[in-house]
Amino acid sequence: MNRPASALSTVAPSARVSGIFGVARRDVTPPHGIYFRNWGAATRDVATGVHRPFYAVALTIRDGHGADPIVLVGVDGGWWQSSDDEWFVRRGVIEGLGLDPARVMINLSHTHAGPSLVRDNDDRPGGHEIAPYLETLRNEIVRAAQEALDGEEEGELRWAVGRSDLATNRLRPDPEGNRFVTGYNPGTTADDTVLVGRVTGSGGRALGTIVNYACHPTTLAWENELLSPDYIGATRETVQDATDGVPCLFLLGACGELAPAHQYVGDVAVADGHGRRLGLAALAALAAMPAPGHDLVFDRIVESGAPLAVWLPKPTDRASRGVDAVHLELPLPIKRDYPPLSDIEAQLAAATEGFQIERLHRKARLRRSLGDTDTYAFSTWVWRVGEVVFVGWPGEAFSSIQKTLRATFPDLTIVVMNVVNGTIGYLPPAELYDEDMYEVWQTPLDRGCLETLTSACTDAIEQLRDRA
């Protein structure tokens, strides 16, 4: 078979986008006296100290000078139990920077060792610290975004795919009952994709890195006494130590059913070990990237013992460009048997066990956010940045959505995020609604919502690609 050498001149490259980028971080470590009881089994309301600092890391992207930016912020934080509290923080960014709401995504890392983000917990031990902390959090996120914009540079955002086996499936059949328990199931596999981004400015100067990975930060649980970003803290430190200290932005993927095998402990060394594992996987992907502005290009054939195809990194201009953002509102059905607020409050008044009280408090807050309606306006954000797509939502979707979107659009790099701009509940696959499992009975969203979200995101990505 005779083919010209030019037929060998392309290789499937990692996604590479040109534009104007800024990256900045701010310390948002909460006071250790703040209320931080996140587990029904916990006996401690207030932490004894801080394991690692908490950060807000902002990435700003625009297509050209004078164009409106998109602002993506990763924050070490648990989850929102009140839509009012979430909007209080996000509104500060939107109004402070004069942005279209479609162009702001705030992704919580979902650490389960963080402070309460619920102002109506002000009657709990340390609850008086919550409102001032939310004020600080809002202000520091705005500052991070503004500093990113102030320091923006023309440059490149490049992506590569790594692998990490930190995440495992956590849907384990209970051997003693007809239900599932939430813990490591060694009989199944988990999505091991680590998406790694490298942001560089003029002259190839490093501005920041991005790690997008799907794994619940539930290493530290009811025995833990310290405020902690969980494994994300050591992941960030591992990457930053190897990249001249530039900020590392962590983005939580679709991990509804994914978590570490070794979890629910009080030993922060376990969380640090998990974080180093993920950080090293991210660094391996970074190490494989060509230099900024370069791609691996076929150079020539050398006749030796075998005809050898030589590929070399060379400057190329193949980077894509363009920024577009849409905000979707999907009318997702609420379960018919999801109780009204009055019923939940009656159950709460009669509850005596700590875990029951915690569950019912959360359920009541969810119902207040939902309202007494049959559907919920489920917000979803979809951004196109050249050949890269960012998608985020306020639910905890199972990993099938990220696998489906990436398989549907193999020519695009798709960054998927749970717990964006709110938290409303799990989105399990439809077939699991017949099972007795936490993720099904916790969520107010009815069967089929994950599939509806997947279809809506697919359509939105196709439309953004068509109008690019």
Stockholm file with secondary structure:
# STOCKHOLM 1.0

chainA/1-468         MNRPASALSTVAPSARVSGIFGVARRDVTPPHGIYFRNWGAATRDVATGVHRPFYAVALTIRDGHGADPIVLVGVDGGWWQSSDDEWFVRRGVIEGLGLDPARVMINLSHTHAGPSLVRDNDDRPGGHEIAPYLETLRNEIVRAAQEALDGEEEGELRWAVGRSDLATNRLRPDPEGNRFVTGYNPGTTADDTVLVGRVTGSGGRALGTIVNYACHPTTLAWENELLSPDYIGATRETVQDATDGVPCLFLLGACGELAPAHQYVGDVAVADGHGRRLGLAALAALAAMPAPGHDLVFDRIVESGAPLAVWLPKPTDRASRGVDAVHLELPLPIKRDYPPLSDIEAQLAAATEGFQIERLHRKARLRRSLGDTDTYAFSTWVWRVGEVVFVGWPGEAFSSIQKTLRATFPDLTIVVMNVVNGTIGYLPPAELYDEDMYEVWQTPLDRGCLETLTSACTDAIEQLRDRA
#=GR chainA/1-468 SS CCCCGGGGCCCCCCCEEEEEEEEEEEECCCCTTSBCCCCTTCCCSBCSEESSCCEEEEEEEESSTTSCCEEEEEECCCCCSCHHHHHHHHHHHHHHHTCCGGGEEEEECCCTTSCCCCGGGTTSTTGGGHHHHHHHHHHHHHHHHHHHHHTCEEEEEEEEEEECCCEEECEEECTTSSSEEESCCTTSCCCCEEEEEEEECGGGCEEEEEEEECCCCCSBCTTCCEECCTHHHHHHHHHHHTTTTCCEEEEECCCTTEEESSCSBSCHHHHHHHHHHHHHHHHHHHHTSCCTTEEEEEEEEEESSSEEEEEEEEECCCCBCCEEEEEEEEEEEBCTTCCCHHHHHHHHHHCCSHHHHHHHHHHHHHHHHHCSSSEEEEEEEEEEETTEEEEECSEEECTHHHHHHHHHCTTSEEEEESSBSCCCEEECCGGGGGSCCHHHHHCCBCTTHHHHHHHHHHHHHHHHHHTC
#=GC SS_cons         CCCCGGGGCCCCCCCEEEEEEEEEEEECCCCTTSBCCCCTTCCCSBCSEESSCCEEEEEEEESSTTSCCEEEEEECCCCCSCHHHHHHHHHHHHHHHTCCGGGEEEEECCCTTSCCCCGGGTTSTTGGGHHHHHHHHHHHHHHHHHHHHHTCEEEEEEEEEEECCCEEECEEECTTSSSEEESCCTTSCCCCEEEEEEEECGGGCEEEEEEEECCCCCSBCTTCCEECCTHHHHHHHHHHHTTTTCCEEEEECCCTTEEESSCSBSCHHHHHHHHHHHHHHHHHHHHTSCCTTEEEEEEEEEESSSEEEEEEEEECCCCBCCEEEEEEEEEEEBCTTCCCHHHHHHHHHHCCSHHHHHHHHHHHHHHHHHCSSSEEEEEEEEEEETTEEEEECSEEECTHHHHHHHHHCTTSEEEEESSBSCCCEEECCGGGGGSCCHHHHHCCBCTTHHHHHHHHHHHHHHHHHHTC
//
